[in-house]
């Protein structure tokens, strides 16, 4: 089911393009300010690591957003990946429940 017209956007790309770059914050500075390793932030920004609920809480506090914003970005990304990888197969394998 690989027919995505728009490339999937990892939450790390949002972090980089909507927060770090416009605010001139480095991954190192963010990591120090929120109490995580620079490696963790760098991996998130590169799309190699997910934003966990704990990291979402830290990012929300730091940037004045909500943890739900970060968790929802991550969940949507993972759901989009699943749709691409197994969505078609599930469409064929699972029959919808019949109404009573």
Secondary structure by P-SEA (a helix, b strand, c coil): ccccccccccaaaaaaacccccccccaaaaaaaacccaaaaaaaaaccccccaaaaaaaaaaacccaaaaaaaaaaaaaaaaaaccaaaaaacccccccc
